[in-house]
Amino acid sequence: MYKKIIQMNTNVVKLGLVLSISLFFIMPNGLTQFTTDESTKSISVSYSFSEPVIETRLIQDIIYTDVTIPDILTDGNPGKPCLPVKGAYILLPPKTTVDAITITYNDQKMYSLDHLILPGEVPIPISEPERRIPLFTDENIYSSIAEFPGTLYDIVGTYQSHGYTILVLNIYPVQYQPMNNCILFYRDIAFEIYTKDVSEINEMIRDTDSDRSNVLRIVDNPDDISLYDSFILTSSDLEDSAELLIITTDELKDTFLPLKNAHDAEGIQTKIATLSDIGSDDPEDIREYIREMYQTQGINYVLLGGDDDVIPARHLFVSGMDEDVTYYETYMPSDLYYACLDGGFDGDGDGSWGEPNDGDNGGDVDLFSEVSVGRASVSNVEEAEIFVQKTLSFMADIDEFYRDKVLFVGENLGNYGIATYAGNYLDQFYNVSNDDGYTTYGFSTDLYDITTLYDRDGPWSKEELAGYINDGVGIINHLGHSNYVYNMKMRYSEMDIFNNDDLCFVYSQGCMAGGFDEKDCFAEYMTVKQPYGAAAGIWNARYGWFWAYRTDGDSQRYHREFWDAVFGENIPTIGQANHDSKEDNIYLIGRSCMRWTMYELNLFGDPTLAFYHYRPEKPQTPQGPNSGSPGEQYEYNTLSTDPNDDALYYQWRNDDTLISEWLGPYDSGETSSFTMTWETQGTYSLQVRVQDENGFTSSWSDPLEVTMPKTKISLIERLFPLLSEKISDIFNIDFCYLLLN
């Protein structure tokens, strides 16, 4: 057993064996050990790995060794050995940052190989003409006596999510010795992360179940979230709270009112703000306003109600393919800027926003979202009306049969072995996929009616695509050639072929179809420029990327993780699923085109739209007395059910004024009681709503009208008229007159 201590000022950790007398518990495969030493502010996290699987692969007439570990991605940049890598997301204590890291490992095992390890591939833009790029090996690595990667882990960065600090690492349980052509495997690796204090708690932290649920879903040491209990700054029980913020212009504000009203009725309290309210159309000011609304009104979603020239996007700088092959760089519109609210995005002040050193203190920019952002890319009232009507229709049709119909649309990508046909990529969206070393959940073939249009099975046409859309299909997944005005073998000028009333959602890996800063793009025509087609979708602003000879392309990773969010992590809304797919891939942000792809995947549509029911049902109208006397206590009952059988909490209001905290927990379907006392006469409206354990809230119940017609009076007051009458009869005196005079 060995221990290695690494100080944070070491950029590259070289492996060394230092004998240490310390206890290390061997954990079964797949389990992780968590302990916390609050006195030293250290976090202990242990990882165990299954035995590596060693296979051979024939690519371009050369035999390579492919080393994998079940449920762990095998990854490598172009020309460098592809090895298993585990992404670690570790919650740090509040008001701390990393000072040093201790690693402990044992059970080292060596495996001899017959062939060189498979090198990483060159990412290829999906829409470029076929390019025959051979696999190549970086001879500086493959001819070296040094181990590769030469470290059991590296630090991706320290980030903030909803005010919680998360350290992201890459763990490398396999080391390659090129000259000996063997690997060293480390079954168990334990981390002790020592922290040091920083001066301030992150002001973005809020007291909400939804924030905690988001963080717990991300981190490997969920028990340590209790360390934050005494640092909550913002109360979640704001009477004027809103869940969705719509930002638009004065001209378009009234057009979005029907959408606000519909959301309010469904329990998604919505606020509309205009650029006049913000006082600026500068992206930095818009982002600061979103931060303020996140902190003071509890928003979780933002809908940007305007095209790039109406509600400006922040254009982020990104480059890719910097492996001495082909270099790309561009500025792209990215609404990620409005979702990730911590720190700055141009720390070096050079005007190139979003560079890896543009965050606080020269670190990375914020990549964890606080709010889920979508865009209605409209330019005028007419387009805004189309968008609102399509969104309302999609909301109302959640139970319609057509929503269970799914279309996979795959094209011929070029002569690239297994990657020749996009159908080989899209097949990974069926049920559960373990391809390429990681597991994602997709569409259950028991629940969804899945149809394929695959060039692999024979050429298909835009007329066939339109036929499926017009007949009613709920979801389309696409991978194929594309540009700003062309997608799914169709130019936007040909969309008059659509006449569907049943609107769909589209996820496309095609290049540039979501470039809404380039005049009018395909995504805009699909969502806001005509009443048919799609209600929402996710498209790339610039190039999408795939790998030749393997299906683990950069765009494919985000696409798979999107549907894994929906079906594997039970994240039903398109806005949250889009951001979750990005956060699941943060540990790979240094791969050639992963940052490029993360920035460009914008959501065209209302981010609250959901693929299935997830909010608790509207509670029953309160049951109890509808009349009585002021000062008396009365009991009222209600109940609700949750589609996921989550625990429920109830909150009551009287005439739009909150009169209770969240009360519970109650089981789904269990009756909840509340005692109420009215102090004065009048007619009142009593309502109740319910929230599940994940922070999803129902609409308010129908009101119970309660009348307090009688005033509560004391015993003396009750006897006074009778006493006055008796005294007057006996003494022939007006008793009241005497009292008053």
C-alpha positions in Angstrom: 0.0 0.0 0.0 1.3 3.4 -0.9 0.5 7.1 -0.4 1.3 10.1 -2.4 0.8 13.7 -1.2 0.4 16.3 -3.9 0.4 20.1 -3.2 -2.0 22.1 -5.3 0.7 24.2 -6.9 1.9 21.0 -8.8 0.4 21.1 -12.2 1.4 17.6 -13.3 1.6 14.9 -10.8 4.2 12.3 -11.6 3.7 8.8 -10.1 5.9 7.8 -7.3 5.8 5.1 -4.7 6.1 6.3 -1.1 5.8 3.7 1.6 3.2 4.7 4.1 1.9 3.1 7.3 -1.8 4.0 7.1 -5.0 2.0 7.0 -6.9 1.6 3.8 -10.2 -0.3 3.6 -10.7 -2.3 0.4 -14.2 -1.5 -1.0 -16.2 -3.9 -3.2 -16.3 -3.1 -6.9 -18.7 -0.2 -7.6 -18.8 1.1 -4.0 -17.4 4.3 -2.7 -16.4 5.2 0.8 -17.1 8.6 2.3 -15.9 10.1 5.5 -15.5 13.7 6.7 -13.1 15.1 9.2 -14.6 18.4 10.2 -11.8 19.4 12.5 -9.2 19.5 9.7 -11.7 20.3 6.9 -10.7 17.3 4.8 -12.9 15.1 2.6 -12.2 11.4 2.1 -13.4 9.7 -1.1 -12.5 6.2 -2.2 -13.0 4.6 -5.6 -12.8 1.0 -6.7 -12.5 -0.3 -10.2 -13.3 -3.5 -12.0 -10.6 -5.5 -13.8 -9.7 -4.1 -17.2 -10.9 -5.8 -20.3 -8.2 -6.2 -22.9 -9.3 -6.7 -26.6 -7.9 -6.2 -30.0 -9.3 -4.0 -32.8 -8.5 -3.9 -36.5 -8.5 -0.4 -37.8 -7.1 0.6 -41.2 -5.3 -2.8 -41.4 -3.5 -2.2 -38.1 -4.2 -4.3 -35.0 -4.5 -2.2 -31.8 -5.1 -3.1 -28.1 -8.3 -1.6 -26.7 -8.3 -1.4 -22.9 -11.6 -0.7 -21.2 -13.1 -0.9 -17.7 -16.8 -1.5 -17.4 -18.9 1.6 -16.9 -15.9 3.9 -17.3 -15.2 6.0 -20.4 -12.1 5.2 -22.4 -10.8 8.5 -23.7 -7.8 10.0 -25.4 -6.9 13.1 -27.4 -5.7 12.6 -31.1 -2.6 10.4 -31.3 -2.4 9.8 -27.5 -3.2 6.4 -25.9 -6.9 5.8 -25.2 -7.2 4.8 -21.5 -10.0 4.5 -19.0 -10.8 7.7 -17.2 -13.3 8.3 -14.3 -14.8 11.7 -13.7 -14.9 12.5 -10.0 -17.2 15.3 -8.7 -16.4 16.0 -5.0 -18.3 18.4 -2.8 -15.9 20.6 -0.7 -16.8 22.1 2.6 -18.3 25.6 2.5 -15.9 28.6 2.5 -13.0 26.4 1.5 -10.8 25.7 -1.5 -8.3 22.8 -2.1 -4.9 23.0 -0.3 -3.5 19.6 -0.9 -4.5 16.1 -2.0 -3.3 12.8 -0.6 -3.8 9.6 -2.7 -3.6 6.1 -1.3 -3.6 3.0 -3.5 -2.7 -0.7 -3.5 -3.4 -3.9 -5.4 -1.3 -2.8 -8.3 -1.3 -5.3 -11.2 0.6 -5.5 -14.4 -0.7 -6.8 -17.8 1.4 -7.4 -20.9 0.0 -6.4 -24.2 0.5 -7.9 -27.7 -0.2 -4.6 -29.6 0.1 -0.9 -29.1 -2.8 0.7 -27.3 -5.4 2.3 -29.6 -4.7 6.0 -30.0 -7.3 8.8 -29.8 -9.0 9.9 -33.0 -9.2 13.3 -34.7 -12.7 14.9 -34.3 -14.3 15.6 -37.7 -16.9 18.2 -38.4 -20.1 16.4 -39.2 -20.9 18.5 -42.3 -17.4 18.6 -43.9 -16.8 16.5 -47.0 -15.4 13.1 -46.3 -11.8 13.2 -45.1 -9.6 10.1 -44.9 -7.7 10.9 -41.8 -5.7 7.9 -40.7 -5.1 7.0 -37.0 -1.7 8.1 -35.9 0.4 7.6 -32.8 2.2 10.4 -31.0 5.8 9.1 -31.1 6.9 11.3 -28.2 4.6 9.1 -26.1 4.6 5.7 -27.8 8.5 5.6 -27.9 9.0 6.9 -24.4 10.1 5.0 -21.3 7.8 7.2 -19.1 4.4 6.0 -18.0 1.4 7.6 -19.6 -0.5 9.6 -18.5 2.0 9.6 -15.6 -0.5 10.5 -12.9 -3.4 8.8 -11.2 -5.5 11.9 -11.5 -5.5 15.5 -12.7 -7.5 18.4 -11.6 -10.1 19.7 -14.1 -11.1 22.6 -12.0 -13.1 23.9 -8.9 -16.6 25.1 -9.8 -19.7 26.4 -8.1 -23.2 24.9 -8.4 -26.1 26.7 -6.7 -23.5 28.1 -4.2 -22.0 24.7 -3.4 -18.3 24.1 -4.2 -17.4 21.1 -6.4 -13.9 19.8 -7.2 -13.8 18.0 -10.6 -11.0 15.4 -11.1 -10.1 12.9 -13.8 -8.9 9.6 -12.3 -6.7 7.3 -14.3 -6.7 3.7 -12.9 -4.6 2.4 -15.8 -1.1 3.6 -16.7 0.6 2.6 -19.9 4.3 1.8 -20.3 4.9 2.2 -24.0 8.4 0.8 -24.2 7.5 -2.3 -22.3 4.0 -2.4 -24.0 2.3 -3.2 -20.7 -0.2 -1.5 -18.4 -0.4 -1.1 -14.6 -3.9 -1.3 -13.1 -4.8 0.2 -9.7 -8.0 -1.4 -8.4 -8.5 0.9 -5.4 -7.6 4.6 -5.2 -8.5 6.8 -2.1 -8.4 10.5 -2.0 -7.9 12.7 1.1 -8.6 16.3 0.1 -7.3 18.9 2.5 -8.8 22.4 2.3 -8.1 25.9 3.4 -10.5 28.6 4.3 -11.6 31.4 2.0 -13.1 34.6 3.3 -16.7 34.4 2.1 -19.6 32.0 1.5 -20.9 31.9 -2.0 -23.9 34.3 -2.0 -25.7 32.1 -4.6 -26.6 29.4 -2.0 -30.4 29.2 -1.3 -32.6 27.2 1.0 -34.4 25.1 -1.6 -35.0 21.4 -2.1 -34.5 21.7 -5.8 -31.0 23.2 -5.4 -30.0 20.4 -3.0 -31.4 17.8 -5.3 -29.4 19.1 -8.2 -26.2 19.1 -6.2 -26.8 15.6 -4.7 -27.3 14.2 -8.2 -23.9 15.5 -9.2 -21.5 14.8 -6.4 -19.8 11.6 -5.2 -20.0 12.4 -1.5 -23.6 13.4 -1.0 -23.6 13.0 2.8 -21.3 16.0 3.1 -24.0 18.4 1.9 -25.0 18.7 5.6 -21.9 20.9 6.1 -23.7 23.6 4.3 -26.8 23.6 6.6 -25.6 26.6 8.7 -24.5 28.7 5.7 -27.9 29.1 3.9 -28.3 32.8 3.0 -31.5 33.0 1.0 -34.9 31.9 2.2 -37.1 30.0 -0.3 -40.4 31.1 1.2 -40.8 34.4 -0.7 -44.4 35.4 -1.1 -43.6 37.0 -4.5 -41.4 34.1 -5.7 -41.3 33.1 -9.3 -40.0 29.9 -10.9 -39.8 31.1 -14.5 -38.4 34.5 -15.7 -39.3 35.6 -19.2 -37.0 38.4 -20.5 -38.3 40.3 -23.5 -39.0 43.8 -24.8 -41.8 46.3 -24.1 -43.1 45.6 -27.6 -43.3 41.9 -27.1 -44.3 41.8 -23.4 -48.1 41.5 -23.9 -47.6 38.7 -26.5 -46.0 36.5 -23.8 -48.8 37.1 -21.2 -50.9 34.1 -22.3 -47.8 31.9 -21.7 -47.3 33.4 -18.3 -51.0 32.9 -17.4 -50.8 29.2 -18.5 -47.7 28.6 -16.5 -49.2 30.3 -13.4 -52.2 28.1 -13.7 -50.0 25.0 -13.8 -48.0 26.0 -10.7 -45.0 27.5 -12.5 -45.2 31.0 -11.2 -43.9 33.3 -13.9 -42.5 36.8 -14.1 -42.1 38.9 -17.2 -39.3 41.5 -17.3 -38.4 43.7 -20.2 -35.1 45.3 -21.1 -36.6 48.6 -19.8 -36.9 47.0 -16.4 -33.3 45.8 -16.6 -32.2 49.2 -17.9 -29.9 47.8 -20.5 -29.5 45.4 -23.4 -25.9 44.6 -22.5 -25.5 40.9 -21.9 -23.5 41.5 -18.7 -26.4 43.6 -17.3 -29.0 41.0 -18.3 -26.9 38.3 -16.6 -26.7 40.4 -13.5 -30.4 40.9 -13.5 -30.9 37.1 -13.8 -28.6 36.7 -10.8 -30.6 39.1 -8.7 -33.9 37.3 -9.6 -32.3 34.0 -8.8 -31.3 35.2 -5.3 -34.4 37.3 -4.5 -37.3 35.6 -6.2 -36.1 32.0 -6.5 -36.2 31.6 -10.3 -35.0 28.3 -11.7 -35.8 28.8 -15.4 -35.2 31.7 -17.9 -36.8 32.2 -21.3 -35.1 34.8 -23.4 -37.9 36.2 -25.5 -36.1 37.5 -28.6 -33.6 36.8 -31.4 -29.9 37.8 -31.0 -30.7 41.3 -32.2 -33.5 41.6 -29.7 -32.1 39.9 -26.5 -28.4 39.8 -27.3 -26.5 36.5 -26.8 -23.0 36.5 -25.3 -20.6 35.3 -28.0 -18.0 33.0 -26.4 -14.6 32.3 -27.9 -13.7 28.6 -28.4 -11.1 26.6 -30.3 -10.8 23.0 -31.1 -8.6 20.3 -32.7 -5.4 21.8 -31.4 -3.5 18.5 -31.7 -1.3 19.5 -34.7 -3.9 18.3 -37.1 -6.3 21.1 -38.0 -7.1 24.1 -35.8 -10.5 25.7 -35.6 -11.5 28.7 -33.6 -14.7 30.8 -33.6 -17.0 33.0 -31.6 -20.4 31.5 -31.0 -23.7 32.6 -29.4 -24.0 30.7 -26.2 -26.9 31.0 -23.7 -24.8 29.0 -21.3 -23.6 32.5 -20.2 -27.0 33.3 -18.8 -27.3 30.0 -17.1 -24.0 29.8 -15.2 -24.1 32.7 -12.8 -20.9 32.5 -10.8 -17.9 34.6 -11.6 -16.9 36.4 -14.7 -16.4 35.1 -18.3 -13.6 37.5 -19.4 -11.2 37.6 -16.5 -8.2 38.6 -18.6 -10.1 41.4 -20.2 -9.1 40.6 -23.8 -12.7 40.6 -25.2 -12.6 36.8 -25.9 -15.2 35.6 -23.5 -15.3 32.0 -22.2 -11.7 31.0 -22.4 -10.5 28.4 -19.9 -8.6 31.0 -17.9 -11.4 33.6 -17.9 -12.9 32.7 -14.6 -12.1 34.0 -11.1 -8.4 34.1 -10.2 -7.4 32.8 -13.7 -9.4 29.6 -13.3 -12.1 28.2 -15.6 -15.3 30.0 -16.2 -18.5 28.7 -14.5 -19.8 25.5 -16.2 -22.5 24.5 -13.7 -25.8 26.1 -14.3 -27.9 27.8 -11.6 -30.9 28.3 -13.9 -32.1 26.5 -17.1 -32.2 28.7 -20.1 -34.1 28.5 -23.4 -34.7 31.1 -26.1 -37.7 32.1 -28.2 -35.7 33.4 -31.1 -38.4 35.8 -32.3 -38.0 39.2 -34.0 -41.5 40.6 -33.9 -45.0 40.2 -32.5 -46.1 37.8 -35.2 -43.3 35.4 -34.5 -43.8 35.7 -30.7 -47.5 34.8 -31.2 -46.5 31.7 -33.2 -44.0 30.7 -30.5 -46.5 31.2 -27.6 -49.2 29.2 -29.4 -46.9 26.3 -30.2 -45.6 26.2 -26.7 -49.1 26.2 -25.2 -50.1 23.4 -27.6 -47.1 21.3 -26.6 -47.9 21.8 -22.9 -51.5 20.8 -23.4 -50.6 17.6 -25.4 -48.4 15.9 -22.8 -50.9 13.0 -22.6 -51.5 12.7 -26.3 -50.6 9.4 -28.0 -48.4 11.0 -30.6 -45.9 12.0 -27.8 -45.0 8.3 -27.5 -43.9 8.2 -31.2 -40.2 8.8 -31.7 -38.2 9.1 -35.0 -34.5 8.4 -35.3 -33.1 10.2 -38.4 -29.6 9.1 -39.5 -27.5 9.9 -42.6 -24.4 8.6 -44.3 -21.5 10.5 -42.7 -18.8 9.3 -45.1 -16.5 6.2 -45.3 -15.5 5.9 -41.7 -15.9 2.3 -40.6 -18.4 1.9 -37.8 -19.0 5.7 -38.0 -20.0 5.6 -41.7 -23.7 5.6 -40.8 -25.3 7.8 -38.2 -27.7 4.9 -37.4 -24.8 3.2 -35.5 -24.7 6.2 -33.2 -28.5 6.6 -32.9 -28.9 2.9 -32.0 -27.3 3.9 -28.6 -30.6 5.7 -27.7 -32.5 2.4 -27.4 -33.1 1.2 -23.8 -29.7 1.0 -22.0 -26.4 1.5 -23.9 -23.0 0.5 -22.5 -21.1 1.4 -25.7 -17.8 3.2 -25.5 -17.3 2.5 -21.8 -20.1 4.4 -20.2 -23.8 3.7 -19.5 -26.7 5.8 -20.6 -30.5 5.2 -20.6 -32.6 5.9 -23.6 -36.0 5.3 -25.0 -37.7 2.2 -23.7 -38.9 0.0 -26.5 -41.7 -1.1 -24.2 -43.0 2.5 -23.8 -42.1 4.2 -27.1 -43.0 3.5 -30.7 -39.7 4.1 -32.4 -39.3 4.5 -36.2 -36.0 4.9 -38.0 -35.1 6.7 -41.2 -31.5 5.4 -41.7 -29.4 5.8 -44.8 -27.8 2.6 -43.4 -31.1 0.8 -44.4 -31.5 2.7 -47.7 -31.6 6.3 -48.8 -34.5 8.4 -47.4 -35.9 11.7 -48.5 -37.3 14.9 -47.0 -40.7 13.9 -48.2 -40.6 10.8 -46.0 -39.4 12.9 -43.0 -42.3 15.3 -43.6 -44.8 12.5 -43.8 -43.8 11.2 -40.3 -43.9 14.7 -38.9 -47.3 15.5 -40.4 -48.7 12.2 -39.2 -47.7 13.1 -35.6 -44.4 12.3 -34.0 -43.4 13.6 -30.6 -39.6 13.4 -30.7 -36.9 13.5 -33.4 -33.3 12.5 -32.9 -31.1 13.5 -35.8 -27.4 13.0 -36.9 -26.3 14.1 -40.3 -25.0 16.8 -42.5 -26.3 20.3 -41.9 -25.6 24.0 -42.2 -27.3 27.3 -41.2 -30.2 26.8 -43.6 -30.2 23.0 -44.1 -30.9 20.2 -41.7 -32.4 16.7 -42.0 -32.0 16.8 -45.8 -34.3 19.9 -46.0 -33.7 23.5 -46.6 -35.8 25.9 -44.5 -37.4 27.3 -47.6 -39.0 23.9 -48.1 -40.8 23.8 -44.8 -44.1 24.6 -46.4 -44.4 20.8 -46.8 -45.3 20.7 -43.1 -48.9 20.8 -41.9 -48.7 19.0 -38.5 -50.8 20.2 -35.6 -49.0 17.7 -33.3 -45.8 19.5 -32.6 -42.5 17.7 -32.0 -39.2 18.2 -30.1 -36.0 17.9 -32.1 -32.4 17.1 -31.0 -29.9 17.4 -33.9 -26.1 17.0 -33.9 -26.0 18.6 -37.4 -23.6 21.6 -37.9 -24.7 25.2 -37.6 -28.5 24.7 -37.9 -28.8 26.6 -34.6 -26.6 29.6 -35.5 -29.3 32.2 -34.6 -26.8 35.0 -34.9 -26.4 34.3 -38.6 -29.6 36.0 -39.9 -32.3 33.3 -39.8 -31.2 29.8 -39.2 -33.0 26.4 -39.6 -33.9 26.2 -35.9 -35.7 29.5 -36.1 -37.8 28.4 -39.1 -38.6 25.1 -37.3 -39.8 26.8 -34.1 -41.0 30.4 -34.6 -41.4 31.3 -38.2 -44.3 29.0 -39.1 -47.0 27.3 -37.0 -46.0 23.8 -37.8 -42.8 21.7 -37.3 -41.4 21.8 -33.8 -42.4 23.5 -30.6 -38.8 23.3 -29.3 -35.4 21.7 -30.1 -31.7 21.7 -29.5 -29.3 22.6 -32.4 -25.7 23.5 -32.7 -24.6 27.1 -33.4 -21.5 26.0 -35.2 -19.9 22.6 -36.2 -21.0 19.4 -34.6 -18.3 16.8 -34.1 -18.0 13.1 -34.5 -15.2 10.5 -34.4 -14.3 8.3 -37.3 -14.0 4.6 -36.6 -15.7 4.9 -33.2 -19.1 6.1 -32.0 -17.8 8.2 -29.1 -17.9 11.6 -30.8 -18.0 14.8 -28.8 -21.5 15.7 -30.0 -22.7 12.2 -29.3 -21.6 12.4 -25.7 -23.9 15.3 -25.1 -26.7 13.8 -27.0 -26.5 10.5 -25.0 -26.3 12.3 -21.7 -29.3 14.4 -22.6 -31.6 11.4 -22.9 -29.9 9.8 -19.9 -30.9 12.9 -17.9 -34.5 12.4 -19.0 -34.8 8.6 -18.6 -31.9 7.7 -16.3 -31.8 10.6 -13.9 -35.6 11.4 -14.0 -35.1 15.0 -15.2 -38.2 15.7 -17.2 -37.7 19.3 -18.5 -35.8 20.1 -21.6 -34.0 23.0 -20.0 -32.6 21.0 -17.1 -31.8 18.0 -19.3 -29.8 20.2 -21.6 -27.7 21.6 -18.8 -27.3 18.3 -17.1 -25.9 16.8 -20.2 -23.2 19.5 -20.2 -22.4 19.0 -16.5 -22.0 15.3 -16.8 -19.3 15.9 -19.4 -17.3 18.7 -17.5 -14.6 16.2 -16.6 -13.8 15.9 -20.3 -13.8 19.6 -21.0 -10.1 19.4 -22.0 -10.8 17.0 -24.8 -10.4 18.5 -28.3 -13.9 19.8 -29.0 -15.9 19.2 -25.8 -15.9 22.9 -24.8 -16.8 23.9 -28.3 -19.8 21.5 -28.2 -20.8 22.5 -24.7 -21.0 26.2 -25.6 -22.9 25.8 -28.9 -25.8 23.5 -27.8 -28.6 26.1 -27.3 -32.2 25.3 -26.5 -34.8 26.8 -28.8 -37.9 26.7 -26.7 -39.5 27.2 -23.3 -37.1 25.5 -20.8 -39.9 24.3 -18.6 -41.5 22.1 -21.3 -41.5 18.5 -20.0 -41.6 15.0 -21.6 -43.7 13.5 -18.9 -45.6 14.4 -15.8 -43.4 15.2 -12.9 -45.2 17.8 -10.7 -47.6 16.8 -8.0 -51.3 16.9 -8.9 -53.2 20.0 -7.9 -54.5 19.3 -4.4 -58.2 18.8 -3.7 -60.2 21.8 -2.8 -59.9 22.2 1.0 -62.5 20.2 2.9 -63.9 21.8 6.0 -66.4 24.4 7.4 -67.3 27.2 5.0 -68.8 29.4 7.7 -68.2 30.1 11.4 -67.3 32.7 14.0 -64.1 34.7 14.3 -61.7 33.5 16.9 -62.7 29.9 16.6 -60.4 27.1 15.3 -61.5 25.1 12.3 -59.8 22.1 10.7 -59.4 21.7 6.9 -58.2 18.7 4.9 -56.8 18.1 1.5 -54.7 15.6 -0.4 -52.6 15.3 -3.6 -50.7 12.5 -5.4 -47.2 12.6 -7.0 -46.5 10.8 -10.3 -43.2 9.5 -8.8 -44.6 8.7 -5.3 -42.3 11.4 -3.8 -42.9 12.7 -0.3 -45.1 15.8 -0.3 -45.3 19.1 1.6 -48.3 21.4 1.8 -48.5 25.1 2.0 -51.7 27.2 2.7 -52.8 30.7 1.8 -55.7 32.9 2.6 -56.7 35.6 0.1 -53.3 35.3 -1.6 -51.4 35.7 1.7 -49.3 32.8 2.8 -50.4 31.5 6.2 -48.2 28.5 6.7 -44.7 27.1 6.1 -44.3 23.9 4.1 -45.9 21.3 6.2 -44.9 17.6 6.0 -43.7 15.3 4.8 -46.8 13.3 3.8 -47.0 10.2 1.6 -48.5 10.6 -1.9 -52.2 10.3 -1.5 -52.1 10.8 2.3 -54.6 13.4 3.8 -53.0 16.6 5.1 -54.8 18.7 7.8 -54.5 22.3 8.7 -56.0 24.4 11.5 -57.1 27.9 10.8 -58.5 30.7 12.9 -60.1 33.9 11.5 -60.0 36.9 13.8 -62.5 39.2 12.1 -65.7 38.9 10.1 -65.6 38.7 6.4 -65.5 36.3 3.4 -62.2 34.6 2.7 -60.6 32.4 0.0 -58.7 29.4 1.4 -56.2 27.5 -1.0 -53.4 25.0 -0.7 -50.6 23.8 -2.9 -48.1 21.0 -2.7 -44.4 20.5 -3.3 -42.5 17.2 -3.7 -39.2 16.3 -2.1 -37.4 17.5 -5.2 -38.8 21.0 -5.0 -41.4 20.6 -7.8 -44.6 22.5 -6.9 -48.2 22.1 -8.0 -50.7 24.8 -8.9 -52.9 26.2 -6.2 -56.1 24.3 -5.4 -59.5 25.6 -6.3 -60.5 28.0 -3.4 -62.9 27.2 -0.6 -64.9 30.3 0.2 -65.3 30.7 3.9 -67.6 33.3 5.6 -67.3 34.5 9.1 -70.8 36.1 9.7 -70.8 36.0 13.5 -68.6 38.0 15.9 -67.4 36.0 18.9 -68.7 37.8 22.1 -67.9 37.2 25.7 -70.3 35.7 28.3 -70.8 39.2 29.9 -71.6 40.6 26.5 -74.1 37.9 26.0 -75.8 38.5 29.4 -75.7 42.3 29.2 -79.0 42.8 27.2 -80.8 40.4 29.6 -79.4 42.2 32.7 -80.3 45.6 31.3 -83.9 44.5 30.6 -84.4 43.1 34.2 -83.1 46.3 35.9 -85.3 48.5 33.8 -88.4 46.3 34.7 -87.7 46.4 38.4 -86.8 50.0 38.9 -88.5 51.5 35.9 -85.2 53.0 34.9 -83.4 53.1 31.5 -80.2 51.3 32.6 -78.3 52.1 29.4 -79.2 55.8 29.8 -77.7 55.8 33.2 -74.5 54.2 32.0 -74.1 56.6 29.2 -74.8 59.7 31.4 
